[in-house]
Structures are given as C-alpha cells and as structure tokens.
Amino acid sequence: MKASIDRNGCIACGTCSQICPEVFRMADDGLAEVYVEEVPKESETDATDAMDSCPVSVITVE
C-alpha cells in the first residue's frame, strides 16, 4: 500500500498524524505530509482509518 496527500487541500487539522503517526506527520509548514510512502503492513488499517477520517478527503491509500 502507498499513501499520498493532496497538500493543496490540507487544512492542517492533524487528524491523520494522530491516527497513524507511523505514516503521516505535520510538516514544518503546518500541513500534513506522508513521510513513509510505502505503508508498513502493520499500519495499513490505521492508514486507511486516517484516509477515511480526513475531513477534506485529501488522503489516498491504495
């Protein structure tokens, strides 16, 4: 699985980094970023939950 974020639409709520800190974090500019593109097997459920919980639907996990 790979994760990505459309950072142009990110509202910096931090939900993804709270749900799945193994894949997402808040960058220096305040927006969320993917810092582990290839989602670890043990984090797949959390990464998908982060995608589903994003209030602006800018996260893709596939």
N, C-alpha and C positions, 0 to 999 in steps of 0.2 A: 504494500500500500504506500501511496505517496500523498503528502499533504501540501496544499498551497493556500495562500491567502491573497485576495484582491485587495491590496493595501490601500488603493484609492477609495474604496468604500468603507474601510475600517473606521469605527467610531471610538476606538480605544477604550472599550468597556472592560477589557481584561478577562472576560468570561473564559475564553479558550485557554489562556495561560493558567487559570485557576483549575480548570477541569483536567487539562492534560499538559502539565509543565514539562513532560518528557519530550514534547514536540514543539510546543508554542511558548513564546515569551514576549514580553513587552520590550520593544527596541528603544534605543536612546531617543528617538524622535517621538516616543509616546504611543506609537501604533504597534499592533501585534505583528509578529513575524514567525515564520517557520524556521527553526534552526536545526532541525533534523528532518530532512526531506523524506527519507525512507523511514516510515513509521515502524518502530520496533514491534514485533509480533505481540508482546505483552501489553502494548499500549494502543492496539488497534481499536478496542472498544471505547477507551477514553477519547481517542482522536475523533471517532465517529460521533460520540456524545458532544464533543466540543463543536463539531460542524453543525449538528442539529440544534445546539443551544445558541448559536450566533444570532443575535437579534437582527442583523442586517444581511445574513446569508452570504458572507463573502469567503467562507472557508469551503474548500473542496478536499475530500479524502476519497481516493479511489485506488 
